[in-house]
Amino acid sequence: MPKMKTHRGMAKRVKVTGTGRLRRRQAMRSHILEKKPSKRTRRLSRETELAAADTARVHRQLGR
């Protein structure tokens, strides 16, 4: 059986922490920023944890 390949698109979007949790960037931060409050854009700039419903699928895509 051949080795399982990492899904490169997912590897570029998700980071695995030292404890094995998955971190991702938040949406709505790439354009139309003038009308969004600074408070909101600062909040969106932080990374957040991946939703529990997605973790199993993403772990599989990352070959873990």
C-alpha positions in Angstrom: 0.0 0.0 0.0 1.5 3.4 -0.9 2.1 6.1 1.6 -0.7 8.5 2.2 0.0 12.0 0.9 -0.7 15.2 2.9 -3.4 17.4 1.4 -1.2 20.4 0.6 -4.1 22.9 0.4 -5.1 22.0 4.0 -1.5 22.0 5.2 -1.2 25.6 4.1 -4.4 26.6 5.9 -4.1 24.8 9.2 -1.3 24.7 11.8 -0.9 21.9 14.3 0.1 23.1 17.8 2.6 21.2 20.0 -0.2 19.5 21.9 -1.9 18.4 18.6 -4.7 21.0 18.4 -5.5 22.6 15.1 -5.4 26.3 14.5 -6.8 28.3 11.6 -7.0 31.9 10.4 -10.4 33.6 10.6 -12.4 34.6 7.5 -13.6 38.2 6.6 -10.2 39.8 7.0 -9.0 40.0 3.5 -10.9 43.0 1.9 -13.5 45.7 2.5 -11.8 46.6 5.8 -12.7 50.3 5.9 -16.2 49.8 7.0 -15.4 47.2 9.6 -14.6 48.5 13.1 -11.0 48.3 14.3 -12.1 46.2 17.2 -13.5 43.6 14.8 -10.5 43.5 12.5 -8.2 43.0 15.5 -10.3 40.1 16.7 -10.4 38.5 13.2 -6.6 38.8 12.9 -6.1 36.2 15.7 -5.9 32.5 15.0 -8.7 30.4 16.4 -9.2 26.7 17.1 -10.8 24.5 14.4 -14.4 23.5 15.0 -14.7 20.1 16.7 -16.9 18.8 13.8 -14.0 19.4 11.3 -11.1 18.0 13.3 -11.4 14.3 12.3 -11.6 15.2 8.6 -8.7 17.6 8.8 -6.5 15.3 10.8 -7.0 12.7 8.1 -6.2 15.2 5.3 -3.0 16.1 7.1 -2.0 12.4 7.4 -2.1 12.3 11.2 
